[in-house]
Amino acid sequence: MKKDEPPLDFPDTLEGFEYAFNEKGQLRHIKTGEPFVFNYREDLHRWNQKRYEALGEIITKYVYELLEKDCNLKKISIPVDATESEPKSFIFMSEDALTNPQKLMVLIHGSGVVRAGQWARRLIINEDLDSGTQIPFIKRAVAEGYGVIVLNPNENYIEVEKPKIHVQSSSDSSDEPAEKRERKDKVSKETKKRRDFYEKYRNPQREKEMMQLYIRENGSPEEHAIYVWDHFIAQAAAENVFFVAHSYGGLAFVELMIQREADVKNKVTAVALTDSVHNVWHQEAGKTIREWMRENCCNWVSSSEPLDTSVESMLPDCPRVSAGMCLIRNI
């Protein structure tokens, strides 16, 4: 670890980073017009990564704003009965999500740093908003008369700074001989010196140590999917519910089916999976679920074959077909 690493003090706005999205939804430098550069400082990978993560957090908030302003979705806090002091998450819904009598579209992204409204942070930063966000799906769904619910399965906890624990020295109240106390104190000081030396290289800027406080009944993507089903989707008036689930979102949907099989079969009409990582064997999905998936699900997977070409699968569940050269745009 380099001792001369610059401060991990980054802007909290796109303008501060000197970037903006142009009319094509591409992230470009305000002055040069160039795409985002990851290696902003040579040989400082950790610093560059922290900078990238800071930008990613700003983009997450930017996408949230687009969901509310451009897509006219509402931000709904969960758990629905949360107290003022407990950790909370949220989802996004269209005005008619629960009242639309005909059609409801539910979107679930994959694992990692992505949040509600995103498919892939890397695509947002390096390609454009249409490639990396769910916004084109949402706008088309609304235009075609669907209610919309956007899940947020990776928002499972909040982070707070760990409280500092002050340990009183045992020598303060010990009756042991002074020589022995001095020997123990010397060992303790040497141990602390070694630990501080190591910590300087592991964490040279003394970043705050954080702890995670999990959100009730939403502590994992699977829990989140079940919670949103029970408190929102199951209450929706729509005669036909459709899911679009990407990557780990597909696994979360299969877990939802396992836990709420009869209800899902009764409400869900079709499921579009994209590069889903579900596994009916590992998740112990029963025969009736596998049969339903064969009839009602399709998994578009990355492939060089033409769009919708059948792709062989080892799993006895839903058909797999090629997404062509662009997975997200071609489902």
Steps between C-alpha positions, in 0.01 A plus 500: 500500500639839403557743785441802273148397401290815444211566738188291441299819483283502188227732367139419583352623169554419132598863445763465770649210304473719187276246329146518363264285292456638148184491287575138407522396864878456481725603789753752369757736647360853505818661360651235272192305393693178569350185662571419863863410575550242775880531529490866591822462704762253381606219737232587755246228437343521847450876470360466146261228620380719789447786255301271270285384794435860606386584148284187500317615812423833334369319192277283718337816641478646149311193377265523799421858394432385143262231626299764683523793255519334155309178572254648750556219751445539872761406761338270758671436834527146640433332737154654470463508880856616575556716805672833457827374646541161329692439172288537187520429129266591215358398165349700214146466365286666238188680616279214376724209606246361747181617326562423131245223434678352201881492500787540745872486414749414776875562446778331701868576441799276580752494784783737588506879524198562277188646656140560396474610138841364393609195307876566503700793641786428262270541199359826634849645540665355190206477256181694573190520717289297256746209516554498874166601650145365505361831378428387140309199640302720737409760239388237249300314765322820605433593135341158444272531801687305768528589864864474611681390816880531519663284768814597691638161613857610583398770747514258794664705776621841603855568611585688817833570660612242752498633855845531651561260787725632773675222689634591841855386558516208741808655659293789636333287763735206524676397818773318308863604548615819325768314302245258358262786413777687320589186301136453395464867409813479283363197313166677458667812358709294256192310388312828444798640308504199265122518457513871421784443253297233320183711512681795338558288190171314504297812565745789457241776535328357804167450331214468743414147605137434417243250619191377317146531634274272299155607384222298654362229268715636217844374603565320170376520139287190559341646814440827318321331208273311739431812706404709196283216375313467829450871562455636146483260205261257667269797574511635144177498300671402172365189335838434339837551671824486302855479635830605342785360713870534424780275628456448878153646462405176328617302802295728725193439284543121518532525879179705501331223304621238747366699795175622337437246224118503488477879521764558232334254262168671557624854423809478277445461126857497368860553610786635287834398649829646375817304573328362806724317748219298658546126541191287555707215646695706755189695592301177523218618278239226477363333189189717484715816506729368227198415284352847551833663411520301175166644397525854633868602517774564248866572574680724248872428535819653366579332170652575161206319336226707336231640729251239631703203376450205735796439733557160658454476876589236757217611727146361463319828548433783255615538138829684442539714189765734368485868590709573192784747532330722758345327796316785670359662189379184332290316756 
